[in-house]
Each structure stands twice: as C-alpha cells, then as structure tokens.
C-alpha cells in the first residue's frame, strides 16, 4: 500500500483545497459544524418531561436540555447550512481563521455542505474521515478488513469523499468506547496505517477509562502510528488521573482540551461521569502542562456538538476561544507567546501533511 501522489506534504488540506500551514491563523482543533450526534441520544426523563426528547430546542426548554443534553434529540443535530454560516461568520469576524471539523462517519459528515459553508464564510474548514464509536458503525464494517478501511481513509484524504472530490484533511475523530469494541480496535489500526501512508494527522475520541485510553495509544503504536502526529481529544472532560495524563504526554501525543465554553451539566456517559469543568479549571490544567514542559503539545477547541452551544441558543459559539478564552489565559498568567503557540503554531504544525 503506497500513499498517492496527490497528497501535499507541508500543506494543510481543507475542503476547498490545500493551504499553507502558516496561513491558518487562530485555529480551533475540535469542532462540529454540520453534525448528527444522535448516537448519544437517550430519553432519561420521566413523567410529563418525557415529551422533551422529541421537542425542538427552544428558549423555554433550554434549561432542561442543558441539565441533560442527550435527553433531547433535536439538540444532537445541526444540519442547517444557513445557521452554520451565521455562526462561523462570528468566528471569522472575531479573528478566527480555521476550524477542524471532526464529524467522521457516524456523525453526519457532509462534505459538500461544509464546502459551501467554508466558501460563504472565508473560514478554513479541515474535514475528518474514518469512523466514530462502534455504536454508530454501519453493519457492513464488521466484514471489512483493516487494510480495506485504511484504503477508504487514504482515498478520502487524497482523492475525495465518495464522488465529491472534496478531501478530508485529518483522520478522525476515531471513536473509542468503554469497553473498547473489536471493530473500534480495527478502525484504530486502520487509522494508523492511513496516517503512515498519507502523512495526515490523526485525532482520537478516546475511551473514558484510564487503562483503556492507554490501550488506545498502544494499539496505535503497535500498528505503526506516529504518535507525535496524534491528538487525544477530551482531556478536560474524561476525568483522567494525573499519571494517565503524564503518560499520554510522554508518549508524544498532542493533548487536546476541547470543551471550552460548554454550558452543559455533568452527566453519566458509558458508566463514568463526564466532567464539564469550567474554563478556569481548563486553563489551570494547561498551566500545569506548560510547567511540566508540554507547551508544544497543547491544542484547544470548543467541541460545538450540540445546538445549545450555538449563539442563537445562548451558547458561546465558535468565537469563544478568540473573544473570551485568550483573555482569560492572559489573566491566568500565560504570555502572548504561549497563547500564540497554543492557538496558532501548534495547530499549524499538527495539521500539515508530512
């Protein structure tokens, strides 16, 4: 298996074509623009509140939805291109340059829609490829080989998704559950092969378990992945212990804190509490990582993956990092050089093809 000649070493692949890595500007490395997160939808409410599951998101029910986001199916989907354009224009006008859109297969990926949104807003959109968690896998994936899945990823990165000729620019987010499924192990191995053959970066939605996230890394390493080109998402949500975080950092992976601005309440997911801490706690974790020598491995994002994250529903939207988080970083003692490293230089280095 060999990488195709249509890869662009040193450049970043967006849905509108390759761009110079130094031209990305401020970059949020984990977002969803057009998405369907219904794989996580679950009706946990009782009595008269059961009807909330099928209700549209409104200002009247937003307080209930934010207390348990998966309890409302409409909150889990955003397929309105006009709304996406309005929201991304706010990011652009605030000074943002690039969004990494990680709606892989299983999360409603829409290449042509993303291209239209990127063209309308002037925002660089880097699209993902590969497969999300096993609960969202198509049934036929079970009969496919690791090499076959890797070939699909490589084609998405070098030729285009399906018949669109719109290329992915990153592998991911590759989904890992707890417990880790057999098909997820297969997709991880395929992702490692596709990364090695194409030179693309790789993003992992890790298992919510300290031992399993380290197993995620071992599977990638054993399959030949370059861990210095791998980002581990959700470091700020998954309540990993300090020894696990140190092990991830020492492996060479990028460390992604991507729930900045989330207004949802902590809730159970796969048997563990999803820890939606505040932005101060996220920045304090970043300060600790910097003090430990890991500045060059830090990436951040907002993981807009619910409608209630959008400004139209009172969320902070895609511009939160530019408008608010950078200011909070300064207040917590980060220098301009450190902020630039996290928002501009690290994403530029991570996203360029090798």
C-alpha angles and dihedrals in degrees: 000000000000133000114255120248091241094079116107112222111208094016133095118236115225129177088260095048140280120325134186111271091227090059097062096093119187106003133196104204101198121044143127120217104169108020151149114207094171090126084082096044114123132163107225099153124106139209118359091353093066090088089066090080093073098030123109116251109265136164088253095060099031093099090058094044095051090053090059112007100188090058091081118060094198090057089060096059133064115170100145107118094193090055090047090052092051092049096046092048087063089055091049095047090050090057102268119146113180139027123195105214108203102183095134125179106310095037101074100267111196113186098178092045091050091050091053091048092049092049092049096048106033090232118137107239118197110197127210132225137193128058135309126216120331094253088067098044119118111246093243091064089079091067096048125095127236091249092050092053090046090052090054091052092047091051091050089052099043108026107018143267111294110314095332101092085217108133131216116233100199138031108240169294082254107192125230121182134196109272093033111238126227091240090050090055088052093050091048090055091047090050090053091052093047091049092051094047099042103033091232126146119252130218124196128202092208131215113267094239131085096228094042096050088055088049089052087058094046092053091052093046093048090050091055102260120159099236091197085068095049126095120203109211131211098028088150096050106042100067095229117177120250093254090055092049090049091050091051091049093047090052087067097246123142111254112224124199103186112160097084111152097011111153097189123117121246111270140170119273124175091345097308134092113257103224110218098183124179125267092255090060090048092053091046088055089050091050089053091050091049092049089052091054102258101116093121091057099054122110127171138197144156100237093216097197102139129062090235088067090066122095092236087066096042097268125132094250129201095312095063096100092050097042103036117005096057089053091049090049089057091049089053092054105264114146124233088250092054092047091049090050092054099041102035118008101043094049091046091053094043098048101047116101117246 
